[in-house]
Amino acid sequence: MGLLFAAILIPLWGFAELSDEVREAEQFVFDEPLLLRARALSGPGLDRFFVWISWAGYQGVIVFDVLFVVVLLALRRWREATFAGLAFAGSALLNMGAKQFFGRERPSLWDSIAPEHTFSFPSGHAMGSITLMAVLTLLCWRTRWRWPALLVCGAFALGVGASRIYLGVHYPSDILGGWTAGLAWVVGTYAAVFNGPRRPWKTSLAGPA
């Protein structure tokens, strides 16, 4: 329980620190240097790769989220489906609300090959991909698939975050904001749905939990 509590509080504290600076319109010392470093690496091959990763990190994640919840429902894993559905939908709604609340403008250091016109903080791509990573990892944690899930989904979330910086449509602090907010939300949802002795995939004589 202590570990779960820390897994909620640490990212929540990180998001609070980031959001406080954004609200005060403070500049993060690492934002522009990292953007310019990413810009210096640009080329046709990386352009295609990161545009694809960026697409997978939004449209692809949405499709996967929906199909995943549908499969859980089809398997009659009601609690797991409830957790996943709340985590995915809540993360998306929180992100839209946070963007409107903070109203941070996108970076404008160069003309992006994949421009965006909504607000910047926190990154929806980063928040959506880290939400998916956290959901799958927590559901797999008591199985032999936990480390493969963590490594594969973690690499995907990192790639999506890097793609948004490479494309020049997010500050690195936007990515950190999306990751911290997404983690806090998913772990909090997990703690609420699987409270007490309840755990993912646990069955009883009465059938699936």
N, CA, C and O of each residue as an XYZ file, in Angstrom:
836
protein
N       0.826     -1.214      0.000
C       0.000      0.000      0.000
C       0.858      1.262      0.000
O       0.541      2.246     -0.668
N       1.964      1.214      0.770
C       2.858      2.363      0.806
C       3.461      2.659     -0.553
O       3.588      3.819     -0.946
N       3.840      1.587     -1.281
C       4.417      1.759     -2.616
C       3.388      2.353     -3.568
O       3.712      3.218     -4.383
N       2.156      1.889     -3.463
C       1.086      2.413     -4.315
C       0.816      3.880     -4.004
O       0.602      4.688     -4.908
N       0.828      4.208     -2.745
C       0.611      5.597     -2.334
C       1.716      6.501     -2.888
O       1.444      7.598     -3.375
N       2.970      6.026     -2.807
C       4.093      6.803     -3.338
C       3.989      6.948     -4.856
O       4.357      7.981     -5.416
N       3.486      5.906     -5.514
C       3.344      5.938     -6.971
C       2.283      6.930     -7.420
O       2.262      7.335     -8.582
N       1.403      7.323     -6.510
C       0.423      8.372     -6.814
C       1.008      9.740     -6.480
O       0.922     10.672     -7.278
N       1.603      9.852     -5.293
C       2.058     11.153     -4.808
C       3.252     11.705     -5.579
O       3.308     12.907     -5.838
N       4.205     10.858     -5.951
C       5.405     11.357     -6.621
C       5.079     11.992     -7.973
O       5.472     13.135     -8.206
N       4.370     11.292     -8.881
C       4.019     11.967    -10.138
C       3.068     13.140     -9.943
O       3.126     14.113    -10.695
N       2.192     13.062     -8.941
C       1.288     14.177     -8.676
C       2.075     15.411     -8.237
O       1.780     16.529     -8.659
N       3.078     15.195     -7.385
C       3.945     16.298     -6.976
C       4.696     16.869     -8.185
O       4.827     18.085     -8.322
N       5.187     15.985     -9.059
C       5.893     16.447    -10.243
C       5.007     17.291    -11.143
O       5.437     18.320    -11.664
N       3.762     16.848    -11.323
C       2.842     17.625    -12.156
C       2.529     18.968    -11.511
O       2.442     19.983    -12.202
N       2.362     18.979    -10.194
C       2.073     20.239     -9.497
C       3.215     21.239     -9.671
O       2.978     22.428     -9.880
N       4.451     20.754     -9.584
C       5.604     21.629     -9.762
C       5.657     22.190    -11.182
O       5.897     23.382    -11.377
N       5.433     21.337    -12.153
C       5.449     21.777    -13.546
C       4.321     22.763    -13.830
O       4.538     23.806    -14.446
N       3.125     22.428    -13.380
C       1.968     23.271    -13.670
C       2.072     24.635    -13.007
O       1.592     25.631    -13.548
N       2.699     24.681    -11.833
C       2.884     25.964    -11.157
C       3.756     26.892    -11.993
O       3.473     28.084    -12.105
N       4.810     26.347    -12.574
C       5.690     27.147    -13.418
C       4.973     27.584    -14.704
O       5.147     28.709    -15.172
N       4.174     26.683    -15.259
C       3.439     27.016    -16.486
C       2.429     28.118    -16.211
O       2.289     29.039    -17.015
N       1.723     28.040    -15.088
C       0.731     29.056    -14.739
C       1.380     30.429    -14.557
O       0.769     31.455    -14.855
N       2.598     30.440    -14.074
C       3.303     31.702    -13.870
C       4.083     32.132    -15.105
O       4.824     33.115    -15.073
N       3.908     31.380    -16.202
C       4.567     31.678    -17.481
C       6.090     31.710    -17.352
O       6.766     32.477    -18.038
N       6.616     30.868    -16.465
C       8.065     30.767    -16.314
C       8.645     29.898    -17.428
O       7.984     28.983    -17.919
N       9.875     30.188    -17.820
C      10.553     29.416    -18.847
C      11.386     28.305    -18.205
O      12.148     28.557    -17.271
N      11.241     27.098    -18.699
C      12.065     25.989    -18.230
C      13.398     26.031    -18.972
O      13.428     26.148    -20.197
N      14.485     25.935    -18.237
C      15.804     26.116    -18.852
C      16.122     25.030    -19.885
O      16.952     25.245    -20.768
N      15.474     23.874    -19.784
C      15.788     22.774    -20.688
C      14.899     22.732    -21.919
O      15.183     21.970    -22.844
N      13.834     23.523    -21.965
C      12.875     23.411    -23.057
C      13.474     23.747    -24.429
O      13.533     22.888    -25.309
N      13.904     24.959    -24.603
C      14.408     25.372    -25.915
C      15.688     24.653    -26.322
O      15.808     24.272    -27.487
N      16.659     24.446    -25.420
C      17.860     23.701    -25.830
C      17.552     22.298    -26.349
O      18.143     21.866    -27.339
N      16.632     21.580    -25.695
C      16.284     20.241    -26.158
C      15.545     20.278    -27.484
O      15.762     19.420    -28.339
N      14.674     21.261    -27.662
C      13.990     21.413    -28.946
C      14.989     21.682    -30.069
O      14.907     21.076    -31.137
N      15.925     22.584    -29.826
C      16.910     22.917    -30.854
C      17.844     21.743    -31.135
O      18.269     21.545    -32.273
N      18.166     20.964    -30.101
C      18.976     19.768    -30.308
C      18.239     18.751    -31.183
O      18.832     18.138    -32.071
N      16.946     18.582    -30.922
C      16.147     17.673    -31.745
C      16.063     18.166    -33.183
O      16.127     17.373    -34.122
N      15.920     19.476    -33.353
C      15.844     20.059    -34.692
C      17.123     19.812    -35.480
O      17.080     19.589    -36.690
N      18.261     19.853    -34.791
C      19.540     19.654    -35.460
C      19.702     18.224    -35.983
O      20.520     17.980    -36.870
N      18.934     17.287    -35.446
C      19.012     15.889    -35.875
C      18.087     15.569    -37.039
O      18.124     14.457    -37.565
N      17.267     16.512    -37.446
C      16.205     16.229    -38.417
C      16.743     15.798    -39.773
O      17.804     16.240    -40.214
N      15.994     14.937    -40.408
C      16.308     14.440    -41.743
C      15.116     13.665    -42.268
O      14.213     13.350    -41.494
N      15.077     13.345    -43.554
C      13.911     12.671    -44.150
C      13.535     11.365    -43.458
O      12.356     11.106    -43.218
N      14.537     10.539    -43.136
C      14.246      9.260    -42.486
C      13.641      9.438    -41.115
O      12.636      8.804    -40.790
N      14.239     10.291    -40.306
C      13.698     10.550    -38.976
C      12.346     11.253    -39.050
O      11.477     11.024    -38.208
N      12.168     12.103    -40.048
C      10.866     12.763    -40.233
C       9.766     11.719    -40.376
O       8.748     11.775    -39.686
N       9.980     10.772    -41.274
C       8.954      9.737    -41.509
C       8.736      8.889    -40.262
O       7.599      8.575    -39.911
N       9.819      8.523    -39.598
C       9.710      7.681    -38.410
C       8.927      8.364    -37.299
O       8.020      7.769    -36.716
N       9.277      9.614    -37.007
C       8.629     10.289    -35.892
C       7.202     10.733    -36.221
O       6.368     10.831    -35.320
N       6.910     10.999    -37.484
C       5.521     11.268    -37.861
C       4.684     10.013    -37.625
O       3.552     10.097    -37.148
N       5.240      8.856    -37.958
C       4.500      7.604    -37.741
C       4.328      7.325    -36.251
O       3.235      6.967    -35.811
N       5.397      7.485    -35.472
C       5.300      7.266    -34.026
C       4.275      8.216    -33.410
O       3.494      7.823    -32.544
N       4.286      9.462    -33.863
C       3.330     10.446    -33.346
C       1.899     10.024    -33.671
O       1.009     10.147    -32.829
N       1.674      9.526    -34.888
C       0.338      9.039    -35.269
C      -0.059      7.855    -34.380
O      -1.181      7.804    -33.877
N       0.856      6.914    -34.192
C       0.563      5.743    -33.358
C       0.282      6.149    -31.927
O      -0.509      5.503    -31.239
N       0.931      7.227    -31.467
C       0.759      7.669    -30.094
C      -0.543      8.383    -29.824
O      -0.845      8.707    -28.675
N      -1.326      8.636    -30.866
C      -2.634      9.270    -30.658
C      -3.745      8.426    -31.276
O      -4.503      7.776    -30.556
N      -3.845      8.432    -32.607
C      -4.898      7.640    -33.244
C      -4.750      6.152    -32.937
O      -5.730      5.463    -32.656
N      -3.500      5.667    -32.995
C      -3.283      4.254    -32.703
C      -3.633      3.889    -31.273
O      -4.209      2.830    -31.023
N      -3.289      4.760    -30.332
C      -3.600      4.508    -28.927
C      -5.108      4.501    -28.695
O      -5.613      3.659    -27.952
N      -5.826      5.421    -29.317
C      -7.281      5.461    -29.151
C      -7.914      4.154    -29.614
O      -8.752      3.580    -28.918
N      -7.509      3.686    -30.799
C      -8.061      2.433    -31.332
C      -7.733      1.273    -30.402
O      -8.600      0.452    -30.101
N      -6.492      1.201    -29.949
C      -6.088      0.113    -29.055
C      -6.861      0.168    -27.744
O      -7.310     -0.863    -27.244
N      -7.019      1.364    -27.186
C      -7.751      1.513    -25.924
C      -9.162      0.946    -26.031
O      -9.611      0.183    -25.175
N      -9.848      1.336    -27.098
C     -11.236      0.893    -27.279
C     -11.289     -0.625    -27.442
O     -12.097     -1.291    -26.795
N     -10.435     -1.171    -28.300
C     -10.437     -2.613    -28.545
C     -10.076     -3.387    -27.278
O     -10.626     -4.458    -27.023
N      -9.157     -2.848    -26.490
C      -8.732     -3.520    -25.270
C      -9.883     -3.629    -24.276
O     -10.097     -4.687    -23.684
N     -10.617     -2.550    -24.094
C     -11.761     -2.576    -23.176
C     -12.835     -3.528    -23.704
O     -13.444     -4.263    -22.927
N     -13.070     -3.522    -25.004
C     -14.067     -4.421    -25.604
C     -13.679     -5.878    -25.365
O     -14.531     -6.700    -25.026
N     -12.400     -6.199    -25.540
C     -11.936     -7.570    -25.312
C     -12.125     -7.964    -23.848
O     -12.570     -9.076    -23.563
N     -11.796     -7.080    -22.931
C     -11.992     -7.381    -21.506
C     -13.465     -7.624    -21.190
O     -13.799     -8.527    -20.423
N     -14.329     -6.830    -21.775
C     -15.766     -7.030    -21.566
C     -16.221     -8.362    -22.150
O     -17.023     -9.075    -21.547
N     -15.698     -8.690    -23.336
C     -16.062     -9.961    -23.969
C     -15.611    -11.146    -23.115
O     -16.268    -12.186    -23.092
N     -14.488    -10.983    -22.414
C     -13.985    -12.032    -21.532
C     -14.649    -12.020    -20.158
O     -14.344    -12.846    -19.298
N     -15.566    -11.064    -19.967
C     -16.291    -10.900    -18.714
C     -15.355    -10.581    -17.547
O     -15.583    -10.989    -16.408
N     -14.306     -9.843    -17.866
C     -13.407     -9.352    -16.821
C     -13.880     -7.960    -16.437
O     -13.295     -6.952    -16.832
N     -14.963     -7.930    -15.651
C     -15.671     -6.675    -15.395
C     -14.808     -5.657    -14.665
O     -14.799     -4.480    -15.025
N     -14.092     -6.094    -13.656
C     -13.304     -5.141    -12.874
C     -12.123     -4.604    -13.698
O     -11.826     -3.410    -13.664
N     -11.459     -5.497    -14.433
C     -10.350     -5.049    -15.278
C     -10.840     -4.081    -16.354
O     -10.176     -3.089    -16.653
N     -12.012     -4.377    -16.936
C     -12.575     -3.486    -17.958
C     -12.960     -2.136    -17.358
O     -12.772     -1.093    -17.983
N     -13.502     -2.169    -16.138
C     -13.858     -0.914    -15.463
C     -12.615     -0.064    -15.222
O     -12.607      1.138    -15.487
N     -11.570     -0.705    -14.717
C     -10.321      0.016    -14.477
C      -9.771      0.624    -15.765
O      -9.450      1.812    -15.808
N      -9.664     -0.190    -16.811
C      -9.104      0.293    -18.068
C      -9.962      1.404    -18.664
O      -9.437      2.422    -19.113
N     -11.284      1.209    -18.669
C     -12.174      2.220    -19.231
C     -12.093      3.539    -18.493
O     -12.018      4.598    -19.116
N     -12.107      3.485    -17.161
C     -11.996      4.712    -16.368
C     -10.645      5.388    -16.574
O     -10.564      6.612    -16.677
N      -9.586      4.582    -16.633
C      -8.248      5.141    -16.813
C      -8.126      5.834    -18.167
O      -7.621      6.954    -18.249
N      -8.586      5.172    -19.227
C      -8.456      5.749    -20.566
C      -9.329      6.989    -20.736
O      -8.855      8.043    -21.161
N     -10.608      6.851    -20.399
C     -11.535      7.965    -20.595
C     -11.193      9.134    -19.672
O     -11.201     10.288    -20.099
N     -10.893      8.835    -18.413
C     -10.564      9.893    -17.467
C      -9.314     10.645    -17.860
O      -9.255     11.868    -17.728
N      -8.309      9.925    -18.345
C      -7.070     10.563    -18.778
C      -7.327     11.533    -19.920
O      -6.806     12.649    -19.924
N      -8.134     11.107    -20.893
C      -8.441     11.972    -22.038
C      -9.195     13.226    -21.603
O      -8.884     14.331    -22.048
N     -10.181     13.052    -20.736
C     -10.961     14.196    -20.268
C     -10.113     15.149    -19.434
O     -10.220     16.367    -19.572
N      -9.274     14.591    -18.571
C      -8.387     15.431    -17.769
C      -7.435     16.223    -18.652
O      -7.159     17.394    -18.390
N      -6.939     15.582    -19.690
C      -6.011     16.276    -20.577
C      -6.690     17.442    -21.290
O      -6.125     18.532    -21.381
N      -7.892     17.215    -21.790
C      -8.605     18.298    -22.472
C      -8.900     19.449    -21.529
O      -8.763     20.616    -21.899
N      -9.307     19.118    -20.299
C      -9.585     20.166    -19.324
C      -8.341     20.932    -18.929
O      -8.373     22.156    -18.797
N      -7.221     20.201    -18.737
C      -5.972     20.846    -18.346
C      -5.455     21.767    -19.441
O      -4.965     22.859    -19.155
N      -5.561     21.337    -20.687
C      -5.117     22.193    -21.794
C      -5.870     23.522    -21.786
O      -5.268     24.582    -21.956
N      -7.183     23.463    -21.589
C      -7.974     24.688    -21.567
C      -7.634     25.541    -20.353
O      -7.611     26.769    -20.438
N      -7.373     24.894    -19.227
C      -7.088     25.628    -18.003
C      -5.754     26.371    -18.094
O      -5.666     27.542    -17.726
N      -4.726     25.692    -18.583
C      -3.401     26.310    -18.619
C      -3.212     27.191    -19.856
O      -2.503     28.196    -19.792
N      -3.825     26.836    -20.960
C      -3.790     27.671    -22.154
C      -2.395     27.990    -22.659
O      -2.153     29.095    -23.144
N      -1.486     27.054    -22.556
C      -0.106     27.297    -22.995
C       0.005     27.188    -24.512
O      -0.486     26.228    -25.107
N       0.641     28.157    -25.126
C       0.823     28.130    -26.570
C       1.899     27.129    -26.960
O       2.805     26.835    -26.180
N       1.787     26.616    -28.168
C       2.763     25.661    -28.681
C       4.099     26.353    -28.982
O       4.149     27.569    -29.167
N       5.183     25.561    -29.029
C       6.475     26.138    -29.452
C       6.365     26.675    -30.887
O       5.582     26.171    -31.691
N       7.143     27.679    -31.183
C       7.121     28.266    -32.533
C       8.537     28.562    -33.012
O       8.786     29.580    -33.657
N       9.463     27.659    -32.687
C      10.857     27.865    -33.079
C      11.074     27.607    -34.560
O      11.996     28.161    -35.160
N      10.219     26.759    -35.163
C      10.278     26.508    -36.613
C       8.917     25.988    -37.054
O       8.077     25.636    -36.226
N       8.711     25.943    -38.357
C       7.455     25.433    -38.914
C       7.494     23.911    -38.918
O       8.304     23.299    -39.615
N       6.609     23.309    -38.129
C       6.587     21.853    -38.001
C       6.026     21.199    -39.259
O       5.184     21.772    -39.951
N       6.510     19.982    -39.542
C       5.960     19.210    -40.660
C       4.637     18.554    -40.278
O       3.933     18.016    -41.133
N       4.302     18.601    -38.992
C       3.029     18.058    -38.507
C       2.447     19.042    -37.504
O       2.392     18.742    -36.311
N       2.010     20.210    -37.964
C       1.591     21.278    -37.046
C       0.358     20.922    -36.225
O      -0.484     20.135    -36.658
N       0.262     21.504    -35.048
C      -0.881     21.359    -34.158
C      -1.400     22.748    -33.815
O      -0.653     23.726    -33.842
N      -2.701     22.827    -33.489
C      -3.295     24.140    -33.255
C      -4.041     24.238    -31.928
O      -4.674     25.255    -31.643
N      -3.968     23.182    -31.115
C      -4.574     23.242    -29.787
C      -3.527     23.728    -28.791
O      -2.386     24.001    -29.164
N      -3.923     23.835    -27.510
C      -2.966     24.241    -26.494
C      -1.956     23.130    -26.229
O      -2.139     21.988    -26.651
N      -0.883     23.489    -25.518
C       0.291     22.630    -25.459
C       0.453     21.808    -24.190
O       0.961     20.688    -24.249
N       0.034     22.338    -23.040
C       0.326     21.679    -21.761
C      -0.935     21.135    -21.103
O      -1.931     21.846    -20.977
N      -0.892     19.884    -20.687
C       0.133     18.859    -20.895
C      -0.072     18.148    -22.229
O      -1.156     18.217    -22.809
N       0.949     17.475    -22.710
C       0.861     16.793    -23.996
C      -0.156     15.661    -23.954
O      -0.079     14.776    -23.102
N      -1.114     15.696    -24.883
C      -2.100     14.624    -24.969
C      -1.497     13.317    -25.440
O      -1.871     12.245    -24.965
N      -0.551     13.406    -26.386
C       0.125     12.195    -26.858
C       0.885     11.529    -25.714
O       0.801     10.316    -25.526
N       1.630     12.337    -24.949
C       2.407     11.781    -23.838
C       1.486     11.193    -22.782
O       1.751     10.112    -22.255
N       0.409     11.896    -22.471
C      -0.506     11.436    -21.430
C      -1.230     10.169    -21.857
O      -1.407      9.251    -21.055
N      -1.652     10.114    -23.123
C      -2.349      8.926    -23.609
C      -1.460      7.706    -23.656
O      -1.888      6.613    -23.286
N      -0.215      7.876    -24.110
C       0.686      6.727    -24.227
C       1.142      6.232    -22.855
O       1.273      5.026    -22.648
N       1.384      7.149    -21.916
C       1.793      6.709    -20.578
C       0.615      6.080    -19.841
O       0.808      5.182    -19.021
N      -0.600      6.541    -20.122
C      -1.795      5.920    -19.534
C      -1.911      4.479    -19.995
O      -2.150      3.581    -19.187
N      -1.743      4.255    -21.294
C      -1.789      2.897    -21.827
C      -0.695      2.043    -21.209
O      -0.950      0.905    -20.815
N       0.526      2.573    -21.117
C       1.633      1.828    -20.528
C       1.321      1.434    -19.092
O       1.527      0.286    -18.699
N       0.822      2.392    -18.309
C       0.553      2.126    -16.898
C      -0.580      1.117    -16.720
O      -0.499      0.242    -15.857
N      -1.630      1.230    -17.527
C      -2.754      0.289    -17.433
C      -2.282     -1.123    -17.713
O      -2.557     -2.036    -16.934
N      -1.574     -1.314    -18.818
C      -1.125     -2.658    -19.178
C      -0.131     -3.208    -18.153
O      -0.183     -4.388    -17.805
N       0.761     -2.362    -17.678
C       1.754     -2.825    -16.707
C       1.094     -3.220    -15.389
O       1.436     -4.253    -14.814
N       0.158     -2.412    -14.905
C      -0.508     -2.736    -13.642
C      -1.366     -3.991    -13.769
O      -1.430     -4.794    -12.838
N      -2.021     -4.165    -14.906
C      -2.829     -5.371    -15.092
C      -1.956     -6.623    -15.212
O      -2.388     -7.724    -14.872
N      -0.730     -6.444    -15.696
C       0.174     -7.583    -15.863
C       1.104     -7.793    -14.673
O       1.891     -8.740    -14.662
N       1.018     -6.917    -13.671
C       2.048     -6.894    -12.628
C       2.167     -8.210    -11.878
O       3.272     -8.578    -11.478
N       1.088     -8.923    -11.676
C       1.132    -10.181    -10.929
C       1.215    -11.388    -11.858
O       0.920    -12.517    -11.464
N       1.622    -11.126    -13.101
C       1.802    -12.212    -14.062
C       3.244    -12.205    -14.565
O       4.019    -11.307    -14.233
N       3.591    -13.187    -15.349
C       4.952    -13.248    -15.906
C       5.177    -12.220    -17.000
O       6.300    -12.054    -17.476
N       4.113    -11.523    -17.404
C       4.230    -10.562    -18.497
C       4.529     -9.152    -18.024
O       4.569     -8.231    -18.839
N       4.739     -8.957    -16.727
C       4.877     -7.580    -16.243
C       6.107     -6.871    -16.798
O       6.019     -5.704    -17.179
N       7.264     -7.556    -16.854
C       8.463     -6.882    -17.352
C       8.419     -6.665    -18.852
O       8.799     -5.587    -19.308
N       7.966     -7.647    -19.656
C       7.797     -7.352    -21.080
C       6.834     -6.191    -21.325
O       7.088     -5.342    -22.180
N       5.725     -6.153    -20.573
C       4.758     -5.061    -20.737
C       5.388     -3.729    -20.383
O       5.215     -2.742    -21.097
N       6.122     -3.703    -19.275
C       6.751     -2.457    -18.833
C       7.790     -1.980    -19.846
O       7.839     -0.793    -20.170
N       8.618     -2.893    -20.345
C       9.691     -2.513    -21.269
C       9.143     -2.073    -22.627
O       9.546     -1.038    -23.158
N       8.231     -2.857    -23.181
C       7.691     -2.524    -24.513
C       6.864     -1.250    -24.454
O       7.053     -0.345    -25.267
N       5.949     -1.174    -23.497
C       5.090      0.011    -23.399
C       5.883      1.237    -22.969
O       5.593      2.350    -23.408
N       6.888      1.036    -22.107
C       7.724      2.157    -21.703
C       8.517      2.720    -22.866
O       8.634      3.937    -23.012
N       9.065      1.834    -23.700
C       9.797      2.288    -24.885
C       8.875      3.027    -25.842
O       9.269      4.023    -26.448
N       7.642      2.536    -25.976
C       6.672      3.208    -26.845
C       6.350      4.602    -26.317
O       6.333      5.566    -27.083
N       6.094      4.717    -25.021
C       5.778      6.020    -24.435
C       6.940      6.999    -24.597
O       6.721      8.175    -24.887
N       8.170      6.525    -24.410
C       9.338      7.374    -24.616
C       9.443      7.821    -26.072
O       9.753      8.978    -26.355
N       9.180      6.891    -26.993
C       9.229      7.230    -28.409
C       8.187      8.259    -28.798
O       8.463      9.161    -29.589
N       6.993      8.128    -28.245
C       5.934      9.098    -28.535
C       6.324     10.469    -27.996
O       6.161     11.476    -28.684
N       6.837     10.511    -26.772
C       7.269     11.788    -26.210
C       8.370     12.431    -27.034
O       8.345     13.634    -27.290
N       9.340     11.619    -27.448
C      10.439     12.135    -28.268
C       9.928     12.654    -29.609
O      10.434     13.651    -30.125
N       8.925     11.978    -30.173
C       8.393     12.408    -31.470
C       7.777     13.801    -31.397
O       7.890     14.581    -32.343
N       7.136     14.112    -30.294
C       6.482     15.415    -30.167
C       7.513     16.537    -30.034
O       7.297     17.655    -30.502
N       8.634     16.221    -29.389
C       9.723     17.199    -29.301
C      10.403     17.336    -30.660
O      10.675     18.447    -31.116
N      10.673     16.213    -31.299
C      11.325     16.232    -32.609
C      10.513     17.036    -33.622
O      11.075     17.785    -34.421
N       9.196     16.877    -33.585
C       8.330     17.583    -34.528
C       8.140     19.051    -34.156
O       7.562     19.819    -34.925
N       8.617     19.436    -32.994
C       8.563     20.830    -32.582
C       7.192     21.314    -32.161
O       6.927     22.516    -32.190
N       6.306     20.394    -31.764
C       4.944     20.787    -31.407
C       4.698     20.765    -29.897
O       3.616     21.119    -29.428
N       5.710     20.347    -29.148
C       5.602     20.349    -27.690
C       6.940     20.709    -27.070
O       7.999     20.342    -27.580
N       6.874     21.429    -25.967
C       8.051     21.615    -25.134
C       8.305     20.325    -24.350
O       7.355     19.603    -24.047
N       9.550     20.022    -24.020
C       9.809     18.866    -23.158
C       9.016     18.906    -21.853
O       8.607     17.859    -21.353
N       8.795     20.090    -21.298
C       8.008     20.200    -20.067
C       6.555     19.789    -20.296
O       5.898     19.330    -19.361
N       6.038     19.944    -21.515
C       4.694     19.449    -21.837
C       4.649     17.931    -21.745
O       3.683     17.345    -21.255
N       5.727     17.307    -22.233
C       5.809     15.845    -22.202
C       5.857     15.356    -20.755
O       5.144     14.425    -20.380
N       6.702     15.994    -19.951
C       6.792     15.621    -18.534
C       5.450     15.822    -17.834
O       5.056     15.016    -16.991
N       4.758     16.893    -18.185
C       3.441     17.136    -17.606
C       2.453     16.038    -17.960
O       1.682     15.592    -17.109
N       2.474     15.602    -19.218
C       1.588     14.517    -19.631
C       1.910     13.215    -18.940
O       1.007     12.493    -18.517
N       3.198     12.907    -18.820
C       3.597     11.663    -18.160
C       3.213     11.657    -16.686
O       2.657     10.673    -16.198
N       3.501     12.738    -15.975
C       3.219     12.754    -14.542
C       1.718     12.734    -14.263
O       1.257     12.032    -13.362
N       0.955     13.510    -15.042
C      -0.495     13.529    -14.840
C      -1.105     12.173    -15.155
O      -1.969     11.692    -14.422
N      -0.656     11.553    -16.250
C      -1.190     10.249    -16.631
C      -0.891      9.179    -15.593
O      -1.766      8.383    -15.252
N       0.339      9.154    -15.091
C       0.705      8.156    -14.083
C      -0.099      8.326    -12.802
O      -0.602      7.352    -12.242
N      -0.218      9.566    -12.343
C      -0.975      9.809    -11.111
C      -2.421      9.367    -11.269
O      -2.986      8.758    -10.360
N      -3.024      9.667    -12.409
C      -4.419      9.305    -12.637
C      -4.609      7.792    -12.684
O      -5.524      7.260    -12.055
N      -3.749      7.099    -13.427
C      -3.909      5.647    -13.585
C      -3.690      4.921    -12.263
O      -4.469      4.036    -11.907
N      -2.648      5.281    -11.540
C      -2.382      4.595    -10.274
C      -3.487      4.889     -9.260
O      -3.877      4.009     -8.494
N      -3.988      6.122     -9.254
C      -5.110      6.444     -8.382
C      -6.360      5.654     -8.730
O      -7.072      5.181     -7.844
N      -6.622      5.514    -10.019
C      -7.766      4.717    -10.469
C      -7.610      3.257    -10.084
O      -8.562      2.610     -9.649
N      -6.397      2.747    -10.250
C      -6.118      1.358     -9.864
C      -6.377      1.150     -8.379
O      -6.990      0.157     -7.988
N      -5.912      2.082     -7.548
C      -6.102      1.961     -6.104
C      -7.582      1.972     -5.734
O      -7.992      1.297     -4.789
N      -8.383      2.733     -6.472
C      -9.820      2.807     -6.188
C     -10.563      1.550     -6.638
O     -11.435      1.052     -5.927
N     -10.216      1.041     -7.817
C     -10.937     -0.117     -8.376
C     -10.498     -1.415     -7.715
O     -11.329     -2.278     -7.433
N      -9.211     -1.560     -7.467
C      -8.688     -2.791     -6.872
C      -8.324     -2.553     -5.410
O      -7.206     -2.845     -4.985
N      -9.263     -2.028     -4.654
C      -9.005     -1.730     -3.247
C      -9.040     -3.005     -2.410
O      -9.621     -4.015     -2.807
N      -8.407     -2.933     -1.248
C      -8.398     -4.079     -0.340
C      -7.713     -5.294     -0.948
O      -6.645     -5.160     -1.546
N      -8.310     -6.483     -0.807
C      -7.677     -7.704     -1.316
C      -7.892     -7.927     -2.811
O      -7.313     -8.847     -3.389
N      -8.710     -7.099     -3.434
C      -9.001     -7.309     -4.860
C      -7.757     -7.048     -5.699
O      -7.038     -6.079     -5.455
N      -7.495     -7.912     -6.695
C      -6.366     -7.766     -7.591
C      -6.794     -8.176     -9.013
O      -7.735     -8.953     -9.174
N      -6.111     -7.659    -10.036
C      -6.456     -8.053    -11.409
C      -6.357     -9.553    -11.613
O      -5.460    -10.211    -11.086
N      -7.301    -10.083    -12.394
C      -7.367    -11.482    -12.804
C      -7.708    -12.432    -11.663
O      -7.794    -13.639    -11.887
N      -7.906    -11.922    -10.438
C      -8.227    -12.810     -9.333
C      -9.639    -13.362     -9.517
O     -10.579    -12.619     -9.798
N      -9.767    -14.645     -9.358
C     -11.063    -15.308     -9.514
C     -11.469    -15.961     -8.204
O     -10.650    -16.209     -7.319
N     -12.759    -16.227     -8.114
C     -13.269    -16.929     -6.934
C     -14.140    -18.087     -7.411
O     -14.278    -18.310     -8.614
N     -14.712    -18.803     -6.495
C     -15.597    -19.900     -6.874
C     -16.818    -19.418     -7.641
O     -17.437    -20.175     -8.388
N     -17.151    -18.162     -7.448
C     -18.308    -17.599     -8.131
C     -17.986    -17.167     -9.553
O     -18.887    -16.803    -10.309
N     -16.691    -17.204     -9.931
C     -16.322    -16.813    -11.288
C     -15.469    -15.569    -11.271
O     -14.980    -15.167    -10.215
N     -15.275    -14.933    -12.462
C     -14.396    -13.768    -12.583
C     -14.833    -12.638    -11.678
O     -16.026    -12.397    -11.492
N     -13.842    -11.937    -11.109
C     -14.141    -10.815    -10.229
C     -14.533     -9.604    -11.034
O     -14.824     -8.552    -10.464
